[in-house]
Amino acid sequence: MQKFVFAALAAFILTSAPASGADLTSYAAPAPANAYFWQGPYVGANLGYQWGSVTSAPQDPSGVAGGLQAGYNWQSGQFVFGGETDLQLSDADDRFAGWKFSNPWFGTMRARAGIAMNNVMFYGTVGLAYGTLKLEDAVTGASESSTKLGWAAGLGLEVGLMRNWTARAEYLYVDLGDDTFSLTGTRHGIESGMLRFGVNYHF
C-alpha cells in the first residue's frame, strides 16, 4: 500500500509539472504581477481510499472515503500557512470471527503550512481528529459505537489550475483514541492512513 501511495503522489506531481515548470525556474526573481496568490478562504471536496487497523483486534478496516473541507490561507512571500477543517464519510470496515469493525465517519481540524512556487504548493498539516469506531456482532446482531478524539498529520501537493480553482493530492494519517467496548471487554481504537484527491474553490 505504501508503494501505491508514493506512486499516486508521483503521478500527480508529474501531470501538473508541464503547467507550472516555467514558473518554477524563474521564481527566484521578484514575483510577477500575475503570480498565483494563495491567500483567502476556500471550500472543496475530496475522494480517496482509507486503510487501517484496529488496536487489540485482528481487523484491518479499509474502503472508500470522501467528504468536504474548508479553510483559510495566509501568504507571506513563498510561505503559506492557515487552518483547515474537514468531515469525511467512510465505508472502511473489516470482519473477522463474527466481529465487524467499521469507521463510518471522522473529521479533523488542522493547521497547514507550505511553500508555494507560483501555482504549486507543497505543504504539511497536523491537528485534532475525531470520529467513530463501530463494533457489530454478526451472531447476535448487537452493536456498539465509540466516538473519540485523536490526532491527524499528513503531507500534500496543491496545484492552481486557474484563478479560483485548485486540485490537490494528500496523504493523511488519523489516530483515534482507544475506548473500552463492553461487547469484547477490551479497549479498541483505530489507526488509519488515507490517500485522497480533491478540488478547492478559492474566494
Secondary structure by P-SEA (a helix, b strand, c coil): caaaaaaaaaaaaaaaccccaaaaacccccccccccccccccccccccccccccccccbbbbbbbbbcccbbbbbccccccccccbbbbbccccccccbbbbbcccccccccccccccccccccccbbbbbbbbbbcccccbbbbbbbbbcccccccccccccccccccbbbbbbbbbbbbccccbbbbbbbccccccccccc
